[in-house]
Amino acid sequence: MIFILIGQLNTTAALLSNFFLCSYSLINFSCFYASTVNSPGWRPLFRYYSRWASLFGAVISVVLMFLFTWWAALVTFTLIILLFAYLSSKKPTVNWGSSMQASTYNMALSSSVRLSGVEDHVKNFRPQCLVMTGPPNQRPALVDFVGSFTKTICLMICGDIIMEQDKHARPHDSTDMSLKWLNKRKVRSFYSSFPADSVRVGARHLLQASGLGKLKPNTLVLGFKANWRESSPESIDDYINTIYDTFDANYCLCILRMMDGLDVSEQLDSEVNQAFELDESVEDEDQKPSETESAAPADDLSDEGHDTQNKTVFQNDQGKKTIDVYWIADDGGLTLLVPYLLTRRKRWRRSKIRVFILGDEENQEEGRNKMIALLKNFRLDCSNVTVITDSERSPNPKNLSRFVESVAPFRLHSEPHEGDSVNEMKQSAPWKISDKEFEAFRFQSETKVRLNEIIRRNSQHAALVLVSLPVPHRDCTSALFMAWMDTLTCGLHCPVVLIRGNQENVFTFYCQ
């Protein structure tokens, strides 16, 4: 309309002709591109159609644009590029069904197939994480922690086990809602849900079925079961057996514990209820529209998880706080790789890694120098190494009695003359800890209490603490092993990660 109002046909002809030629060129190129990516939805009916004819039409249209009026051709292409950049930046919520989507699919499929033929090498190891988040917006800290070291470089899948009794209560678009929440939080992750009768069954199926080819998880990330004392013995067994299944599947394992817990579903429910109450008061009292809009953030949180209301410690700048690593056992190096990946992120860049190892007082300096040399060979910038020489001391009686009290509800006390009845009770309640079992694992229990004292002494002001996960014993009851993990990580205000690799090396020396 603007060009028509000029009123001079000779003046507007150059621009209008170029616009038409540009549209012809784009249409022809779109036909050629749709044929090239072999999209099943592209089915031209013209009998003499050829993709090469479309390409020729696109090229000849561009050539004619410059032959007619070169400056008008430049103006036209500039406007087209600006329009394309505007649409790309705005990202309108419209599904065009473009051939670019088909091209992306083809490239992803070809790359995945090519990657399947590549032999694994330690240099290319990446912690590809299956994170048991449930609905992701209910455990934002777990999502943010894993997203902090997997972003742009590693695979991340949020696993959601839907219990059979809760299946019908889930909205039909729960998958879309979870993906929108992840995108809004800027977390690059897939989402996979699976219906199951128990947590263990669902986790086992996700361990076996998640991923595609080489894009398959090798690390399971769990949240710590903070309410284990109030939970049923069956749920504790499910949780511990999931850990056993993880190692049986040759997976690495991370367990994150937060001081305030991980599940914020109660907070979400309360905020949604407040939003409903506000809406009802608006209807009853006919309040102003501005007051009605004030309830929107809470409602938005229930659907997509508003970032300002779901902020976690992993979204904050950690400053110059430390990342403390208690490398109690050699598990292949994952305990050191995760903090290194964290320090590559902007929020953790100024944080320094401190490594704590066990040793004796006589060879303290020698052990420290060996560890520094090992880290140097691994090309890790970490010279702050501390050798713990007092780990074999007896723990504080007060802390030890607290541990004994924590497992007291799960104890099966016996008297010498009641051996037969105790065996019968043990068969009916296998989760109970007999006196014989408690004494057999007394040294391990005291060691966990002592390690916790050392961790609390050294890492009260750390940004993150990583501790080697104790080796699970098949003959150890689930309640006792749960108490060990609880004792190791209690009393700290910062996030704590129990971590263990699958005994496969994740680092290389200079010569490798």
N, C-alpha and C positions, 0 to 999 in steps of 0.2 A: 504494500500500500504506500509506503514511503517513497519508493522509486516511481510509482505511477504518478504521484502528486507532483513530481518534478516537471512533468509535462513535455519533456524532450525525449522522443523515442530514441534518437541516435545516442544520447547520453546514457540512457538506462539499458540499451540493448547489450552493451558489453558485459555489464554485471549480471543481468538476467540470463543471458546465454550461458555464462559461466556457472551460475547456480543450477541451471537445468543440466548442463553437462556433468557437473559434480554429482548431482543426484543420480544420473544414469551410471556414472562410474561406481558410486557406492553400492547401488543395487546390483550391478553386474559382479562386483567383487564379493558381495555377500553371497550371491549364488555360487560363485566359485569356491568360496571358503566353506560353505555348508556342504558342498559335494566332497571337498577334500577331507573333512573330519568324519565323513561317513555317518552322519547322524541318521538314525532310523526314521526320525520325524520329517526328514527332507525327502519328498517324493514328487518331483516335478512331472507334470503330465504332458508337456510339450514333446511331441514325437522326435523332433530333431534337436532336442536340447543336448548341449555338450558343455562341460565345465570349462574346457579350453576356449570355447567361443565366448563364454562369460568373461574369462580373464582377458581375452583380446578386446572385448567391448570396454572393459574397465580401463585398459591401458590406452586405447585409442581415444577415449573420452578425455583423459588427462592430457594427452598430447594436443588435442584440438583446443583445450582450454588455454594452453600457453601459446599456441599458434594464433588464435584469435586476438587475445589481449593478455599479455603476460602479467601486467600489474593487477588486472581484475582477477586473474587466476590466483595470484598471491593473496589478495584480499579474501577471496573465497576460502582458500585453505586455512588462512589464519582464523576466520570465523568458525570454521568446522572444528579446528583443533581446540579453540576456546570453549566451544559448546561441549565437546567431548570431555574436556578437563572438568568443566562444571558438573556434568552429570556423574563423572567418576568420583568427584569429591563429595557430592551431596548424597550419593548412593540411595536413590529413591526406593521405597519399599514396593517395588513392582517387579514381578517375575516376567522378564521379556521372553524367556525361552531362547536366548541368543545362541548363536553358534560358538561363541566363546566358552560357554558352559560345556558344550560337547567337546571342544578342544581341550579344556582343562581335564575332563574325564579321560580322554585318550592319553594325554601325557602322564597322568597319574597312574593309569593302568599299565602303560608301557614301562614306566619307571619301576613300578612294583614287581612286574614280571622279571625285568632285568636284574633288580636287586636280589631276587630269590636265587639267582645263579651265582651270586658273589659269596665266596667263602669267608666265614667270620674271622676277624683278626682283632687282637687286643687293642690295637691302635684306634680302631673304629668303634670301640665299646661306648655305648650310651645307656644311661639308666632310663629304660622305657617303662613307664609307670602305669600300673593299674591301681587306681585310687578308689577305695571303697567309701565313697562319699554319701551313698544314698542319694536323695534329691540334693544336687550340689548347693542350692541356696540354704540348706539346713546346716551345712558344715563348711562355711566360707574359709575358715582358717586352714583346714586341710587342703582345700583347693588352692589357696594362695601360697601355701608352703611349697607344694609340689610345682605349681606354676612358676615359682621363683627360680628354680634351677632347670626346668624343662623348656622354658619359653624359647621358641625359635630353633632349638637344637635337639630336642628329644620328644619322643612320643608320650602323650598323656591321655589316658582313658578314664573317665569318671564312671565307676561301676555302681549300679543301683540295684540292690536285691529287693524285689517286691514280694513280700510275704503273701501267701495265698489268701489269707483273711483280709488283707488290705488291698487286694487287686481291684475290687469293684469301687473302692473309695477314691482311687486315683482318677484325676481328670483325663479325658481321652487325648488331650493335647499336652500331656505332661512332658513328653520328649521335646516338643517344640519350645515349651516354656523353659526347660533346662538349658537348651542350646542358646536361647535368647539371653538367658541370665549369664551364661559363660561368655558370650560375645560382648555383652554390655560391660562385663568385668574385665574384658580384654585378656581372657585366659584362652590360650590355644589348646583346646582339648576336645576329644570325642566324648560321646555319652552313650553308654550301653546299659540297658536294663534287662533284668532276667527274673521271671517269677520262680519262686522256690518255696519249699516247705520249711526250710531252716537257713540260717546264715551260712553254715558250713557247706550245705549242698549248693547254694547259689554261688558262693565264692569259688567252689571247686569247678563248677561249670564255666564261670567267667575266666578262671585261670586257664582252662583248656581251650575255650572257644574264642577268646578275645584276640583281636589283631588279624593281620593278613600277611602271610609270607614272612619276610624279615621284619615287617612292621608289626611285631608281636611283643607284648610286654615281657620284661624279664625281672621286674621288681614289683612287689605288692606293697601298697601303702595302706596302713590301717590307722584308725583312731584308737587311742587308749580307752579301754573299757573302765571308765572312772566309777561307775556304779556297781562294780562287781560284788561288793559286799551285800548289796540288797538284791542282787539278781538271783535267779533260780540256778541250781546246780547244772541243769541242762544247758542254759545259755552260756555259762562259763565253760563247760565242756566244748560247746560249739566254737567258742572264740579260740580256745587253746588248740583244738583240733584243726582249726583253720591255719594256725601257725605251722603245725606239723605238716599239713597238706602242702603248704607253700614250699617248705624245704624239700619235701618229697618230689615236687614238680621242678626242682632245681631253680627256684626263683630266689631272688634277694628279697629282703624284708625290711620295711621301715614302719615304726609305730610312733606316732606323734602324740605327745601329751601336753595339754595346755592347763594352766593353773585354773582357769574358769571353765574348763570343759570345751568341747568342740560343737556340740549340738545346740543350735540356736532356734530350734523349732518352736519351743515354748515362747521365746521372745517374738517370733514372727506371728504366732497365734494371738498373743496379747495385743500386738500392734494392729493386726487386722480387726480384732474385736473392737479396739478403740475407734478404728475408722468407721465400723458399722454403727457404733454408738453416736459418733458425730453425725453420720448421715441421718440417723433417726431423729436426732435433735434438730437437724435442719428442716426435716419435714414437719416436725411438730411446731416449731417456733417460727418457721418461715424466715430463717436468717438470711443474711446477705450472701451473694455468690462468692465473695472473697473468702468467707469463712468456710464455705463448702469446699473450696479448692484446697484449703489447708489440710484436709484429710487425704488428699491424693497421694502424697509420698508414702504413707503407710500402706495404702492399697497397692501402690506400685511395688512395694517391697515384697508383697506376697506373691506377685506374679514373676517379677524379674529380678528382685533383689537390688534395691537402690543402693549404690555404692556408699553414699554418705551414711547410711544407717547400718551397713554391714561391714564397716571398716575393721580390719584386723591388724595385729601387730606386724604382720609380714608386708603390709602396704606402707609402713612408715620407714623413713630414713633411719638406718641403724647407727649412723654416726661412727664413732671410733670404739664402739663396744667390741667385745671379742666373741669369736666362735670357738668354743672349747670342745676339743675332741678327746674323749677318753678311749684310747685304742687299747682295749684290754686283751683282745685276741686278733690274730691275723686272719681276716676273712676274705682276702683277695684285694683289698684296698678301697672298697666302696665307702667305708667310713671316712676316708680322706677325700675321695672324689666329690662327694656331695657338697661339703663345705667349700671346696675349690670352685665348683660351678656356681655356688651362691655368691662368692666374691666377684664374679664376673658381671653381676647385675649392679645397676646404678645404686640401688638402695643399700647394698652390702659392700660397696667397693672400698670404703674406708675401714671396714672391719678386719681385724687381724685374727689369724688362726693360731690357737694355742693347742699344742698336743701334749697329752699326759699319758705316760706309759708306766707300767709296773716294773720294779727292779729292787735290787738290794742295796744297802747303804755302802757296802764295800766297793761295788762296781758301778756306783752311781754316775760318775763322770764318763766312764767308758761307755755305758749304755746310752747316755745322752748324746755323745759324739757319734755313735753308730747310727742312732736314729736321725740325727741331723744329716749325716752323709747319705742315708737312705732317702730322705726327703729330697735332698739335692739331686740324687740320681733320678728321682721321679720328676724332676723339674718343677717342684713345688716351692714357692717362695714362703718358706716357714722355718724360722730358726728358733722360735720360742718353744722349746721342748722342756718339759718338767718330768723328772723321774720320781714316781711315788714310792717311797721306801718304807712307809709305815702301814701298808695295806694289811699286813698279817697280824697287826695288833688286835686285841679284843675290842669289840665295839662298846660304846657307852651302854651301861646296864639299862638306862632309861629308854634308849632307842631300841635295844633288844627286846625289852618287855613290851614296847609298843608293837613290835612285829609279832610277838607271841599272841598279843591280844587280837591282832587283826585276823589271825587264822584260827582263833579259839572257836568261833561258830562252826568251823569245818573239821574240828578235831574229833577223833573217835577214841576216847580214853578207855583203857583196858586195865584189868587187874590180872595177875598171874593165873588165878584159878578160873578165869572166865574166857579162856582161849577159844573154846569152841563157839561160844556165842558171839565173840568178836569177829571171827571169820564169817559167820553167817551174816552179821550186820554189815561187814565189808562187802560181801557179795550183793546185798540188797542196796547198799549206798556206796558205790565205788569211788565217788568223789570225796569221801571222808578221808581224813589224814590220820592214820593209826599212829600210836606212839612209836612203833618200830620204824615206820617210814619217817616220822619227824626226827628221830634220833639219827637215822641213816643220812639225812640231808642237813644235819645241824651245822656242819662246817660250811656248806654252801650258803645256808641262810645267814650265818654270822658274817660271811664274806660280803654278801649283798648289803647288810646293814652298815658294815664298815666302809664300803665303797660310797654309799650314800653320804656318810659323814664327811668323807674327803671331797666329794663333789660339792656339797653345800658349803664347805669351807673355802673352796677355790673359785666357785663359779656363781656366786650370788648376784653379781652385776654383769653377767655375760648376756649377749643378745640371743644366743642359741647354744644349747649343750647337746652333743651327740655322744652316746654311750654304746659300746658294743653290747648287743643283746646276748644274754646268757644262753648257752647251748641247752635246748630243751631236752629233758630226759623222758623217755617213753614210760619209765616206771615211776615217774613223779606225778602226783595227782595234779589235776588242773588248778585246784584252789591254791596249792602251794606254789606252783609256778606263777600264777597270777599275783600272789603275794610278793614274790621275788621282784617282779617287774614294778609293782606298786612301790615297794621299798626303795628300789634303785632310783626312782624318779620323783619321789615325794619331797616336799619342802622347798622347791625352787619356784621363783616368780617368773622365770623365763621359759619359753618353750623347750621341751626336752624330746629328743628323738632316740629311741632304741633302734639300732640299725645292725644288720648283719648281712654280709654277702653270701654268695653260694660257693665260696672257696675257689673261684676262678679269678685270675689276675685281671685287673682293669687298668693297670699302669705298665709302662714300658721303661726300660733303662735307656741310656744313651745309645748302647750298641744294638738295640733291637729296632 
